[in-house]
């Protein structure tokens, strides 16, 4: 006998205030579906996450400053 359709009562994870309401789902074809504009997500990541691949460069600090001035 199949179980009745119960919705899981998992608590929502804590997120940064700029990302409140963000919901990301990967569908059956592997496509990422988000309820927030991808450009907004990229801007958030650019501001708040250091790029590990670029950290080894000598001019990394200048690159970081250049991103912030761009806006």
C-alpha positions in Angstrom: 0.0 0.0 0.0 1.4 3.4 -0.9 1.9 6.1 1.7 -0.4 9.0 1.7 1.1 12.2 0.1 2.7 13.9 3.1 4.5 17.1 2.6 7.8 17.2 4.4 8.0 19.8 7.1 11.6 20.6 6.7 12.5 24.0 8.0 13.7 26.5 5.4 17.4 27.2 5.6 18.7 30.6 6.9 19.7 32.8 4.0 21.3 36.3 3.6 18.7 39.1 3.8 19.4 40.0 0.1 18.3 36.5 -0.9 15.1 36.2 1.1 12.5 34.2 -0.8 15.1 32.5 -3.1 13.9 29.1 -4.3 16.1 27.0 -6.6 14.9 23.7 -8.1 16.7 21.3 -10.4 14.2 19.7 -12.7 14.2 16.1 -14.1 16.3 17.3 -17.1 19.0 18.9 -14.9 17.9 22.5 -15.7 18.1 25.0 -12.8 14.9 26.8 -12.1 15.0 29.8 -9.8 12.3 32.3 -8.8 14.9 35.1 -8.7 16.6 36.8 -11.6 20.0 35.2 -12.4 21.6 38.6 -12.9 20.6 39.5 -9.3 22.2 36.3 -8.0 25.4 36.9 -10.0 25.7 40.4 -8.6 25.2 39.1 -5.0 27.9 36.5 -5.6 30.3 39.0 -7.1 30.0 41.2 -4.0 30.1 38.5 -1.3 32.2 35.6 -2.6 35.9 35.6 -3.4 36.9 33.8 -6.6 39.4 31.1 -5.5 40.8 30.7 -9.0 41.7 34.4 -9.2 43.1 34.7 -5.7 46.5 33.5 -6.8 47.0 36.3 -9.3 49.2 39.3 -8.3 46.6 41.8 -9.4 43.6 40.2 -7.7 43.0 43.1 -5.3 42.9 45.5 -8.2 40.4 43.3 -9.9 38.2 43.2 -6.8 38.3 47.0 -6.6 37.4 47.3 -10.3 34.3 45.2 -9.8 33.0 47.4 -7.0 33.7 50.6 -9.0 31.8 49.2 -12.0 28.4 49.7 -10.3 
